Amino acid sequence: MALAGDNPQAELFLHNNFTLMIRELFRDYILGQYVDWENGECSFDGEEFLSFIQWVAEHSDASDSGEVPMEAWIGTMPGERLLSIWSSVYSLDHLLYERAYFGEAVTAVGYPTADGSVSHHGTAINHLGIVAASKQKEGAWQFIESFLSREDGAYTFLPARKDRLDEMAETLLQEEEPDSNERKIHIRIPDGADEYYPGMTREEMDAILSVIESADYTPARDREERVIDIIVEEMSPCLTGAKPYREAAAIVQNRVRILVQEEGGN
Protein backbone atom coordinates (compact mmCIF):
# COMPACT_ATOMS: atom_id res chain seq x y z
CA MET A 1 0.00 0.00 0.00
CA ALA A 2 2.85 2.36 0.82
CA LEU A 3 4.50 1.59 -2.52
CA ALA A 4 1.26 2.31 -4.36
CA GLY A 5 0.88 5.56 -2.47
CA ASP A 6 4.37 6.67 -3.45
CA ASN A 7 3.79 5.77 -7.12
CA PRO A 8 0.20 6.82 -7.93
CA GLN A 9 0.76 6.69 -11.70
CA ALA A 10 2.22 3.18 -11.76
CA GLU A 11 0.36 -0.03 -12.53
CA LEU A 12 1.55 -2.23 -9.71
CA PHE A 13 0.56 -5.74 -10.78
CA LEU A 14 1.27 -7.73 -13.90
CA HIS A 15 -2.10 -9.45 -13.49
CA ASN A 16 -4.10 -6.74 -11.73
CA ASN A 17 -7.34 -8.68 -11.76
CA PHE A 18 -9.47 -8.47 -8.60
CA THR A 19 -10.15 -12.21 -8.39
CA LEU A 20 -6.50 -13.14 -8.96
CA MET A 21 -5.29 -10.60 -6.44
CA ILE A 22 -7.62 -12.04 -3.79
CA ARG A 23 -6.89 -15.68 -4.65
CA GLU A 24 -3.14 -15.37 -5.18
CA LEU A 25 -1.44 -12.25 -3.87
CA PHE A 26 -3.49 -11.56 -0.73
CA ARG A 27 -4.72 -15.06 0.16
CA ASP A 28 -2.29 -15.63 3.03
CA TYR A 29 -2.84 -12.14 4.41
CA ILE A 30 -6.64 -12.43 4.38
CA LEU A 31 -6.70 -15.84 6.06
CA GLY A 32 -4.26 -14.73 8.73
CA GLN A 33 -5.70 -11.28 9.39
CA TYR A 34 -9.46 -11.82 9.32
CA VAL A 35 -10.03 -15.48 10.27
CA ASP A 36 -9.52 -17.12 13.68
CA TRP A 37 -10.20 -20.83 13.20
CA GLU A 38 -9.27 -21.78 16.74
CA ASN A 39 -11.90 -19.53 18.33
CA GLY A 40 -14.43 -19.78 15.49
CA GLU A 41 -14.37 -16.05 14.77
CA CYS A 42 -13.84 -13.75 11.81
CA SER A 43 -13.78 -9.99 11.24
CA PHE A 44 -14.98 -9.10 7.75
CA ASP A 45 -17.60 -6.57 8.87
CA GLY A 46 -15.17 -4.02 10.32
CA GLU A 47 -13.76 -0.84 8.84
CA GLU A 48 -10.32 -2.42 8.39
CA PHE A 49 -11.54 -5.05 5.94
CA LEU A 50 -13.72 -2.53 4.10
CA SER A 51 -10.75 -0.22 3.65
CA PHE A 52 -8.54 -3.11 2.52
CA ILE A 53 -10.97 -4.58 -0.01
CA GLN A 54 -11.73 -1.16 -1.50
CA TRP A 55 -8.00 -0.53 -1.92
CA VAL A 56 -7.65 -3.85 -3.77
CA ALA A 57 -10.60 -2.92 -6.00
CA GLU A 58 -9.09 0.48 -6.78
CA HIS A 59 -5.90 -1.21 -7.98
CA SER A 60 -7.73 -3.82 -10.04
CA ASP A 61 -8.87 -3.91 -13.64
CA ALA A 62 -12.39 -2.72 -14.26
CA SER A 63 -13.25 -6.10 -15.80
CA ASP A 64 -12.86 -9.17 -13.66
CA SER A 65 -12.89 -12.38 -15.68
CA GLY A 66 -10.72 -14.29 -13.22
CA GLU A 67 -8.73 -15.76 -16.10
CA VAL A 68 -4.94 -15.95 -16.03
CA PRO A 69 -3.38 -14.23 -19.08
CA MET A 70 -1.19 -16.57 -21.09
CA GLU A 71 2.15 -14.76 -21.02
CA ALA A 72 5.80 -15.74 -20.80
CA TRP A 73 7.18 -16.13 -17.29
CA ILE A 74 9.89 -13.57 -17.85
CA GLY A 75 10.38 -10.44 -19.88
CA THR A 76 6.75 -9.31 -20.10
CA MET A 77 6.74 -6.60 -17.44
CA PRO A 78 6.94 -3.05 -18.87
CA GLY A 79 9.21 -0.62 -17.12
CA GLU A 80 6.40 1.33 -15.47
CA ARG A 81 5.19 -1.72 -13.56
CA LEU A 82 6.62 -2.24 -10.09
CA LEU A 83 5.27 -5.49 -8.68
CA SER A 84 4.28 -8.85 -10.11
CA ILE A 85 1.98 -11.37 -8.47
CA TRP A 86 3.94 -14.35 -9.76
CA SER A 87 7.57 -15.21 -10.20
CA SER A 88 7.85 -18.98 -10.26
CA VAL A 89 11.15 -20.69 -9.42
CA TYR A 90 11.71 -23.59 -11.81
CA SER A 91 15.49 -23.76 -11.56
CA LEU A 92 18.29 -22.80 -9.20
CA ASP A 93 19.42 -19.98 -11.48
CA HIS A 94 15.95 -18.44 -11.77
CA LEU A 95 16.75 -15.22 -9.88
CA LEU A 96 19.46 -14.54 -12.46
CA TYR A 97 16.72 -14.31 -15.09
CA GLU A 98 14.98 -11.65 -13.02
CA ARG A 99 18.24 -9.80 -12.42
CA ALA A 100 19.18 -9.89 -16.10
CA TYR A 101 15.78 -8.59 -17.16
CA PHE A 102 15.50 -5.76 -14.66
CA GLY A 103 19.19 -4.93 -14.74
CA GLU A 104 19.57 -4.88 -10.97
CA ALA A 105 19.62 -7.17 -7.94
CA VAL A 106 16.31 -8.78 -6.94
CA THR A 107 15.01 -9.97 -3.58
CA ALA A 108 12.47 -12.76 -3.12
CA VAL A 109 10.18 -11.53 -0.34
CA GLY A 110 7.25 -13.94 -0.70
CA TYR A 111 3.56 -13.24 -0.35
CA PRO A 112 2.13 -10.71 2.15
CA THR A 113 1.17 -12.20 5.51
CA ALA A 114 -0.64 -10.84 8.55
CA ASP A 115 2.30 -11.38 10.92
CA GLY A 116 5.08 -10.50 8.49
CA SER A 117 6.42 -14.06 8.28
CA VAL A 118 7.95 -15.34 5.03
CA SER A 119 5.48 -17.13 2.75
CA HIS A 120 6.47 -18.87 -0.48
CA HIS A 121 4.04 -21.28 -2.14
CA GLY A 122 5.50 -24.62 -3.22
CA THR A 123 3.98 -27.00 -5.76
CA ALA A 124 4.80 -30.71 -5.73
CA ILE A 125 4.90 -32.48 -9.09
CA ASN A 126 4.64 -36.26 -9.50
CA HIS A 127 4.25 -36.66 -5.75
CA LEU A 128 3.66 -40.08 -4.20
CA GLY A 129 1.98 -41.07 -0.96
CA ILE A 130 0.62 -43.95 1.05
CA VAL A 131 -3.09 -44.22 1.81
CA ALA A 132 -3.65 -44.09 5.58
CA ALA A 133 -5.94 -47.15 5.50
CA SER A 134 -3.60 -49.20 3.31
CA LYS A 135 -2.82 -52.74 4.47
CA GLN A 136 0.35 -52.75 2.40
CA LYS A 137 2.22 -49.79 3.89
CA GLU A 138 5.52 -51.66 4.03
CA GLY A 139 5.38 -52.60 0.37
CA ALA A 140 4.25 -49.10 -0.58
CA TRP A 141 7.15 -47.56 1.28
CA GLN A 142 9.59 -49.98 -0.38
CA PHE A 143 8.34 -48.80 -3.76
CA ILE A 144 8.65 -45.10 -2.83
CA GLU A 145 12.13 -45.68 -1.42
CA SER A 146 13.18 -47.49 -4.59
CA PHE A 147 11.67 -44.76 -6.76
CA LEU A 148 13.54 -42.01 -4.92
CA SER A 149 16.79 -44.00 -4.85
CA ARG A 150 17.19 -44.12 -8.62
CA GLU A 151 20.53 -42.68 -9.66
CA ASP A 152 19.55 -42.16 -13.31
CA GLY A 153 16.47 -40.04 -12.64
CA ALA A 154 16.04 -36.95 -14.83
CA TYR A 155 14.42 -33.81 -13.43
CA THR A 156 12.40 -31.33 -15.45
CA PHE A 157 12.23 -28.99 -12.46
CA LEU A 158 13.79 -29.39 -8.99
CA PRO A 159 14.36 -32.73 -7.20
CA ALA A 160 12.79 -33.64 -3.86
CA ARG A 161 16.03 -35.27 -2.76
CA LYS A 162 18.27 -32.76 -1.02
CA ASP A 163 21.48 -34.50 -2.09
CA ARG A 164 20.48 -34.13 -5.73
CA LEU A 165 19.61 -30.48 -5.15
CA ASP A 166 23.02 -29.94 -3.52
CA GLU A 167 24.72 -31.55 -6.50
CA MET A 168 22.89 -29.21 -8.87
CA ALA A 169 23.91 -26.24 -6.72
CA GLU A 170 27.58 -27.23 -6.76
CA THR A 171 27.67 -27.40 -10.56
CA LEU A 172 26.28 -23.86 -10.83
CA LEU A 173 28.55 -22.17 -8.30
CA GLN A 174 31.36 -19.96 -9.56
CA GLU A 175 34.88 -21.26 -9.23
CA GLU A 176 37.10 -19.30 -6.88
CA GLU A 177 39.29 -18.44 -9.84
CA PRO A 178 36.91 -18.82 -12.80
CA ASP A 179 38.18 -19.34 -16.32
CA SER A 180 37.39 -16.12 -18.17
CA ASN A 181 36.16 -18.16 -21.13
CA GLU A 182 33.86 -20.43 -19.12
CA ARG A 183 30.18 -19.50 -19.01
CA LYS A 184 28.07 -21.99 -17.05
CA ILE A 185 24.79 -20.07 -17.30
CA HIS A 186 23.14 -18.63 -20.41
CA ILE A 187 20.12 -16.39 -19.84
CA ARG A 188 17.82 -15.64 -22.78
CA ILE A 189 15.78 -12.45 -22.35
CA PRO A 190 12.86 -11.90 -24.76
CA ASP A 191 13.46 -8.78 -26.88
CA GLY A 192 16.78 -8.21 -25.13
CA ALA A 193 20.44 -9.14 -25.23
CA ASP A 194 21.42 -12.56 -23.92
CA GLU A 195 23.34 -12.68 -20.65
CA TYR A 196 26.18 -15.07 -19.80
CA TYR A 197 27.44 -15.85 -16.30
CA PRO A 198 30.46 -17.87 -15.10
CA GLY A 199 28.19 -19.26 -12.40
CA MET A 200 26.34 -18.15 -9.29
CA THR A 201 27.89 -16.64 -6.20
CA ARG A 202 27.37 -18.36 -2.86
CA GLU A 203 25.16 -15.44 -1.80
CA GLU A 204 22.95 -15.84 -4.88
CA MET A 205 22.71 -19.60 -4.32
CA ASP A 206 21.84 -19.18 -0.63
CA ALA A 207 19.07 -16.74 -1.61
CA ILE A 208 17.38 -19.20 -3.98
CA LEU A 209 17.85 -22.15 -1.60
CA SER A 210 16.19 -20.17 1.19
CA VAL A 211 13.13 -19.72 -1.03
CA ILE A 212 12.95 -23.45 -1.74
CA GLU A 213 13.48 -24.44 1.90
CA SER A 214 10.88 -22.00 3.26
CA ALA A 215 8.20 -22.84 0.68
CA ASP A 216 5.01 -24.45 1.99
CA TYR A 217 4.10 -27.52 -0.05
CA THR A 218 1.00 -28.36 2.02
CA PRO A 219 -2.09 -28.72 -0.21
CA ALA A 220 -4.61 -25.93 0.33
CA ARG A 221 -7.31 -26.86 2.84
CA ASP A 222 -10.84 -26.99 1.51
CA ARG A 223 -12.15 -24.74 4.29
CA GLU A 224 -9.63 -22.02 3.44
CA GLU A 225 -10.50 -22.20 -0.23
CA ARG A 226 -14.17 -21.83 0.66
CA VAL A 227 -13.42 -18.61 2.57
CA ILE A 228 -11.65 -17.15 -0.45
CA ASP A 229 -14.49 -18.32 -2.73
CA ILE A 230 -17.03 -16.52 -0.53
CA ILE A 231 -15.05 -13.27 -0.61
CA VAL A 232 -14.66 -13.36 -4.39
CA GLU A 233 -18.32 -14.26 -4.90
CA GLU A 234 -19.75 -11.57 -2.63
CA MET A 235 -17.26 -8.74 -3.21
CA SER A 236 -16.80 -8.94 -6.99
CA PRO A 237 -20.18 -7.27 -7.76
CA CYS A 238 -19.01 -4.24 -5.78
CA LEU A 239 -16.53 -3.39 -8.54
CA THR A 240 -19.37 -2.46 -10.90
CA GLY A 241 -21.57 -0.87 -8.24
CA ALA A 242 -24.06 -3.75 -8.33
CA LYS A 243 -23.69 -4.20 -4.57
CA PRO A 244 -22.53 -1.80 -1.81
CA TYR A 245 -19.21 -2.78 -0.19
CA ARG A 246 -20.60 -2.66 3.34
CA GLU A 247 -23.55 -4.87 2.44
CA ALA A 248 -21.29 -7.40 0.72
CA ALA A 249 -18.89 -7.42 3.69
CA ALA A 250 -21.77 -8.16 6.07
CA ILE A 251 -22.75 -11.15 3.95
CA VAL A 252 -19.14 -12.37 3.88
CA GLN A 253 -18.99 -12.04 7.66
CA ASN A 254 -22.16 -14.12 8.18
CA ARG A 255 -21.20 -16.84 5.72
CA VAL A 256 -17.61 -17.20 6.92
CA ARG A 257 -18.61 -17.11 10.59
CA ILE A 258 -20.89 -20.10 10.04
CA LEU A 259 -18.04 -21.88 8.28
CA VAL A 260 -15.40 -21.21 10.94
CA GLN A 261 -17.77 -22.13 13.78
CA GLU A 262 -18.57 -25.44 12.09
CA GLU A 263 -14.92 -26.29 11.43
CA GLY A 264 -13.09 -24.32 14.12
CA GLY A 265 -10.24 -26.26 15.76
CA ASN A 266 -10.21 -28.92 13.02
N, C-alpha and C positions, 0 to 999 in steps of 0.2 A: 504493500500500500504506500509506503514511504517512497519507493522507487517510482511508482506511478505518479505520485504527487510532485516529485521533482522533475518529471518528464511528461508534462501534460499532452504534448503533441505526439508522443511515441505510441506505437501499437505494441503492446507488451508481449503478446502471446502469438506464437506461430499458428496455433489452432484456437483462436479466441472465440470458441463456441460455448455457450452457457452450459449445455449438458456435459460437454467434455471437461470443462473447467471444474464442474461439481464432481463428476465421476473420477477424474484423474488427478488434477492438480490439487484440489482442496479436500479430497476424500479423507485423508488421515486427520487433517485439522478439524473437520466437521465432527467426525466420530469421537475425537478426543476432547473437543471443546464443549459440545452440546449434548452428549449422551453419557449417562452414568448407569452402566449395565448392573453394577453391583447393587445399587440402591433403587433400581427401577425408576430412574428419573431422567428427564430431559428438559432442555431450556430453549425451545425454538420460538416461544411467544414473547421473548424479551426484546428490548431495544437493541441489544448487541447483535443478535442474529439478524434483525431487520436491517441494521446498518451494513452488516457484512454482505448479506445477499443482494442488497441494492447496489453495493459497490461492484460485486461480481457482474451483475447485470449491466452496469454502466460500461464495463470493460469487455463486454461480449458483443458478438455480431448481432445485428438486428434479427436476422433469420436464425433459426435454431433447429437444424435438421438432425443433429446428433451423430452425423456421419463423419468418419475420419477421412480427411483428404488423402488421396494417394499421392504422396510426394516422396522424394529421395530422403534418406535419413540424414544427409549432410549436404551443406551447400545451398540450401533453399531459403535461408533466412536473410532478407534484405538488411542493409546496414542500419535502417532506422528502428528495427525491432531490437528489443533488449532481452527478453526472456523467452524461453521455449518450454512448453509443457514436457516434451519428451526428448531425451537423448539416451538412446539405448546402447548399452555396452555389450558388444558382440565379441570383442577381442581385447587382448591385454594392451594393445597400442591405440585403443579407441580415442583416448583423450588427445592424442597427437593429431587426429583428424580435426578435432574441434580447434586445437591451437593453430593448426595450419590454416584453417578457414578464417578464423577471426583475427589471426595475426598477433595474438597475445596469449599469455598464460590463462588457463581456465581452472575453475575450482568446482568440483562436484559437491553440491550442498544438500542434495536430496529434496524430498517433498516437504512442504510446510507441515508442522505438527503443533499441537496445542502447548506442549511443554518444551518445545525447542530441541527435542532429541532428533538424532539423525534417522532419516527414513528413506531407504532405497527399496524399490520393489523388485524382487527376483522372480524369474519365471523358470520353472523346471521343464526340460524337454526330454522325452523318452524316459520318464521316471517309472520306477518299479516299486511295488509294495507287496505286503503280505496281508491278506484278509484276516481280520481279527478272529473270525470264527473258523478259520482254516484248521483242518485236522492234519495237515501236512506242512506245518511251519518249518520243520527241520529241512525237508526236501526243498521247500521254497527258498529258504535262506541259502542252501547250498547252490542253487541256481543263480541267485543274485550275486553271491560271492564269486562264483565262477565267471559270471558276466562282467563284473567289475575288475576281475583280475587279468583280463585279456591284455597282453602286451602289444598286440597289433591293432588295437582299436583306433579308428580315425574319428576326429572330432570336428564337426562343422562349426560349433561355437566353443564353449568353455567346458572342460571336464569337471565331473563331480569329485574325482580323486585329487586330493591336494598335492600328492607327489607329482602327478602329471602336470598340474598347474604350475608347480615350482619349476619343473623342467622347461616348460614353455617360457616362463619368466627369465630363466637363466640364458636362454638362447637370444632373448631380445635386449638384454642389458648391454650397455656400452662396455667395451674393453677399457682398462685403465689407460692404455696407450693405444687408442684405435688407429687402425690403418686408414690413412686419409682417403684411400680409394674404396674402402669397404662401406657399403650402404645396406644395412640390414632391413631397413623399413622404407617402403615406397608408399607415399600418400597421394592418391589421386583426388583432386578437388574439382568438382564440376565447374566449368567456365573459368578455371583458374590454372595457374602454373602448378605442376607437380612438385611435391616436396620430398626430399630424401634425407634420411637420418642414419647416422652410424649406429643407432640403437637408442635405448631409453636410459635415462639416469636412474639411479636408485630412488631418488625422490619421486620421480614420475611413476616408477613402478609401485612404490609404496602407496601412492595416491590411488591408483586404480585397484590395487589389491584390497585397500580399505573399503572401497565401494562394494566389491564382491563379498567380502567377509561380513559386512554389516547389512547386506540385503536380506530382506525377509521373504523366504520362499513358501511361507505358510499359505495354503489356498484361502481365498476370501471366504469368510463365514456368511452363510445365507442370511442371517439376521442383519448383518451389517449392510449387505447388498440391498436388503429390503428398505432400510432406512434411507439410503441414497436414492433408491427408486421413488420413494414417497416424496422426497424433496424435489426431485426433478419433475415428477408428475404434477405436484401442486404449485410449484413456483414458476414453472416455465410459462404459463399463461400470463403471468404478471409482466413479462417483457413486452407484450403487445397491448397491455392495458385491459385485457379481458377479465382480470381479477385483481383486486387491490392486494398489495403486499401483506398488509396486516391480517387481512382475512385468510390469505393463503397460509401464512405462518401459523395462525391459530389452528387450522386444519392439520398442518404438519405436526404441531405439538400434540394434538389429540390422538392422531393415528400412531405416532411414534411412541407416545406414552403407553398406549395399550400394548404395543409390541415389546417394549423393554420390561414392562411389568409381567408379561407372560413368560419372558425368557431371561429375566434378570438373574444373574448368578450362575447361568448355565454356560 
